[in-house]
Structures are given as structure tokens and as C-alpha cells.
Amino acid sequence: MNTKRMRNITENSMRLVFLTCAMISVISVLSIIAFVFYKGLSPFVGNNAYSFWKFISGTKWDPNNEMYGILYMIVASILGTLGAVAIGVPVGLMTAVFIAEIAPEWIVKIVRPAIELLAGIPSVIFGAFGLGVIVPFIDKISPRPYGQSLFAVICVLTLMILPNIIALSENAIRTVPKSYREASLGLGATKMQTIFSSVIPAAKSGILSATVLGIGRAIGETMAVMMIAGNPIGGIPLSIWDKVRPLTTNIAMEMSYASGRHQEMLFATGVILFIFIMLVNITLIRLTSGEKKVE
């Protein structure tokens, strides 16, 4: 009887521990959301409120003159992310297919550790590489008299999202049942036809997850982008050679010394960034749940 009672106490205690850990995560997320939105929305209410429309549609950020426009930052973040995804997803997917379906084992043992090492490189190192290699190269081919540009941002972000896309896509491809491949080959399809017509469609859910995760990584990157973007105080980027100032770099550059209205507008920028990240996460949930229902 005592043994059974002790077992029940232990079971209940462990349930309480697990519940506490889960609640810590939930409370942390809710606390961050409440704090960011409280600080970020406060400059738009009250007697001395700043125009939210002016904030969203403005194309110049000049705290000294009370000008807080982030439209050009939003455009820069979107263009940088889309450019990185447009290059990184095809390259990452093809690399994952090569590792999972085509490459001999001795090549896999070389390529996979290199990709894992790339995933472990700190973002500031990517920024230093971009500043020391990519920016000087762009400076030579650019029609502008500088190399810091949207193109440099796209190149560095592409390198940064590749490891996640490759790893998740490879795992998704490897989980495709062997019977899919055998059925396709049995019908007379070549190995390449089997990969593109059977394996990749079957792994679509995992590949979509990898893509959305790559988008989240690209749009939230700060340090590396800050070193190579140029960070102008205004101006919508009209070409890949223009300097840009994404939302993340704006917060990182000025938060350490900002105060008053200036600091509040930086938190407001964080709210917009947070909304972007939430949209990415919601998209991921909907895509993956939709794929599971189809399956």
C-alpha cells in the first residue's frame, strides 16, 4: 500500500513538473507579447500620439527631426527575404536530394558535416565574410559607388538559411517510404523521374516547413545584415544595388542609446516585425496541417 501510494505521489509530482515547464514557456511568450505590444503601441495613443499611418507609410527615419517612417524598411525586409528564399530553396532542395538520393556514402560523409558546420557559424561571422568578400566583389560589378546593398543582403541571407533548408528537406526526403520509389521504377520511370514525380511530392510537407523556417530565419536576422546593408535613413530600394535598412537592423542600431519617443518608435518597429514572424508561423501551421489532411 505504501509502495503504491509513493508511486502515485511520484507520478503526480512529475506531472506537476512537466506542467510547470510547459507553463513557463507559455507565460514567457505571453509576457514578451504583452511587453512588446504595450511599449510599441503606446506612442500611437494619447494626446501627443504619433500618426500610425505616417509611421507605416513614411519613407524616412530621422529621430532628430521627429520623422519615423518604416515603409522602406518593410520593403527592404520583404525583398531581402524573398530574394534569399528564391535562391536558397532551389539550391537547398537540390542539395538535399543529392545527399539523400544520389550521392555515394563517402561523399555524404563529406558534404553533411560541412553543412552542419555551416549551420553552427555565428551570424556575425557571416556578416564579416559578407563585408570582407561579398561587398568588395559587388563594389566591382555594381553601377553604384559602393558594395553594401540589397544584393549583398540577399547573398548573405541565402548562405545563412541553406543549412536549415537542406537538413529539413533531407529528413523529409528520407522519410518517404521505399515503396514509392519501387512503384515508380517498376512503372518504367528513370531515377530522376522518380525523384521529381514521386519522392519530392511525397516530401512536400517537410519541404514547405523548411521553406517557412528559412523565411523566418531570413526576416529575423540582424547582426550579419546590419554589417552589409548600408542602412540609409530613407528611400525605397528600387534595385538590388541600392542600400537598404531592414526592420531588425533599425532596432539593433539605435536601441542602446534611444530614449523617450525614439525608444517607443523602435518598440513599434518591433511590433511590426513580430507581426511578420507570427504570419510566417501561422502559414507554417496551416501548410503542414493542410498537407497532413491531404495525406
N, C-alpha and C positions, 0 to 999 in steps of 0.2 A: 504493500500500500504506500509506504513511504517512497519506494523507488518510483512508482507511478506518479505520485504527487510531484516529486523532484523533476521527473521528465516533463510534466505539464508546465511546471514553473519555468524550466529551461526553454521549452518551446514558445511560451508566451513572451519570455524575455527577448528571445531572438526576433520574434515578430515585431516587438516594440523597437528593437534596434534597427531593423530594416525599414520600418515605418518612419522612424526619426530621420534616417539617412535620406529617404525619399522626400520627406517634408522639408529638409534643409535645402534640397535642390529647388523645390517649388517656391519656397519662401525667398530664396536668393534671386530667382528670376523675377518674381513679382516685385521684390524690393528694388531691383535695378530698373524695371519698367516704370514703377511709380516715381522713383527719384528723377530719372531722365525726363519723363514727360512733365513732371512738376516744374523742374528747372527750365525745360525747353519751351514750355507753353506760357510761362509767366510773363515774358516780355510782350505778349500779344493781348494781354488783358489789363484793365485798369485805366486810370486817367492818362497816363503817359505811354499808352500802348503803341507799339510799332506795327505798321500795316503788315499783316501776314501775306497778303498778295504781293506787296512790294518786296518782301523777303523772298518769296518763291520765284517771282518773275524778274527780279533785279539781276543785272549782269556786271555788277561791280561790288567789290568788298573793300571798303575803306573805313575802318573804325574811327579814324581820326576825324572824319567828316560825317560820322553817323550814317554811313551807307553800308547796308548789309544785304546784298543780293547774292543768291546762291544758284541761280538758274544755270550759269555757266559751269558751276561745279557739278551740278546734277548731270548735265550733258557730258562733261568730262568723265565722270564715274561710269556712266552708261556706255559711252563709246569705248573707253578703255576695257571694260569688262567684256563687251560684245566682241571686240577685236581679239582679245585673248582667247575667248571661248571658240570663236570661229577658226582660229589656228590650232589651239590646244586640243580640242575634242577630236578632230580627224587624226592628228598626229598621235595623240594618246591612245585612241581606239585601235589604230593600225599597229601600234607598238604592242598593245595588249594582245591582239590577235596573233602577232608574230610570236610572242612569248608562249602563249597558251596552245597554239595550234600548229605552228610551222617550225620554229627553231629547235634544233637538236639540244639535248640536255646540257652539253658543255657550253653552248652559247648562252642558254638560260642562266647558268651559274655565273656568268659574267655580267649579263645585262641587268638581271634583277637586283643584285647588290648595288649596282651603280644607280639604279632608280631609287632604291631605298636610301642611299646616301644623299641623293638629291633632295629627298623629302626631309632629311634631317638638317639641311643647311639653314642657318638663321636668315631671316628676311633682310637684315642689314648687310649680310654678305652678298645677297642678290643685288641689293642696291649699290654696293661698292663695285661689283662686277659690271653692272649697268653703267655706272658713272665712269669707270675706267676703260671699258671696252666698247659697249654698245653706243654710248653717247658720242665718243670720238668718231666712231665709224659713221654714225648718222650725220655728224657735223660735216663729213667729207662729201656726202651724197645729197644733203638737204639743200633746197633752194634758200633756206633761211640761214643767217649767220650764227647758228647755234645748233647744238645737238639735243638738248633737253626738249622733249616733245611728247606728243601723244603716241607717236610711233615707238619711242623708247619705252614708254609705259606698257604698251601692248607686248613688246618683245619680252620684257622682264616678267610681266604677269603670266605670259604663256609658259615660261620656264617654271614658274612657281606652282602653277596648277597641274602641270603634267604628271608629277608623281601620284597625286590623288586619283586623277582620271585613269591612269594606267593601272594602278593597283586594284581599284574597284571594278574596272572593266574586265581585267584579267580574272578576278574571282568570279564575276558573273558568267564569263565565258566557260570557265572550268566547271561550273555547276550545271551546265546544260547536259542532260542525260546522253550517254553514249549512243543510245538507240536512235536519237535524232540524226546523228551523223551516219550511222549504219543504214538507216532507211533512205537517206538522200543518196548515199553512194550506191545503194542497191538499185535505185531507180536510174542509174547511169550518170549522175551528176559528177563533175570533177571535184577535186578537193576545194578549189577556190569557190566554185559554185555552191558547194555545201556550206562553206563558211559564211558567204554573203546571203544565201537564201534560207538557211536553216539555223545556223548557230547564232549569228548576230541578232536576228529577230527574236529568237528564244531568250536571249540575254538582254532584251531591250529594257526591262525594268531596272536592272543593275546599272546599265549604261546611262540611263536617264538620271538615276541617283548620282552617279559620278559626275555627270554634267552639271547638275544643280549644285552639287557640293563645290565644284570648280567655280561656278558663278559666285557662290558665297565667299569663297576664299579670295577671288579677284576683287570683288567690290569692297571687301573689308580690309584689304592690305593697306598698310600705312607707311612704314619706315622706308621700304625699298622704293615705293612710288614717290615719296617726298624728295628723295635724292636725285631723281631723274626727270621730274615732271616740268620743272621750270617755275611753277607756282606764281602766275601773274595775278594782279589784283582785279582783273576784269577781262571780259572778252570771250564770246562764244567761239570754241575751236571750229574752224571751217575746213581744216585739212589735217592730215596726220603729222604735218611738220610744225604745227602750232604748239606753243607751250600750253599746259593745262594745269588745273588745280582741283583735284578730286576732293570730295567731301571729307574723307579721312585725313588727308594731309592738312586741310584747313584747321581742323580741330587740334591735331598734334603740334602744329607750328606755333599756335597762339595761346593755347590753354594755360601754359605755365606762367604767363605774365598778364593775362586778361583779368579784368575785374568789372563789376557793375554791369551795365547794358552789354558791353562787349562780351563778357563771360556768358551772359544769358543767351546771346545770339549763337554762341558756339554750342551751347547745350541744345538750342533749337536745331542747329545743323545736325547734331547727334540724333535728334528725334527723326529727322528725315532719313538719315542713314539707317536707323533702327527699323523704320517702316520698310525700307528696301529689303533689309535682311529678313524681316518677317514675311514679306511677299515671296521671297525665294524659298523659305522653309515651307510655307503653305503650298507653294507649287510642287515642291518635292513630295509632300504628303499626298497631295491629290494625284500626282502622276503615278506614284508607287501603288497607292490603293486602287487606282483605276486599272493598272496592269494586273494586280492580283485578282481583281474581279473577273477580268477577261480570261485569265488562266483558269 
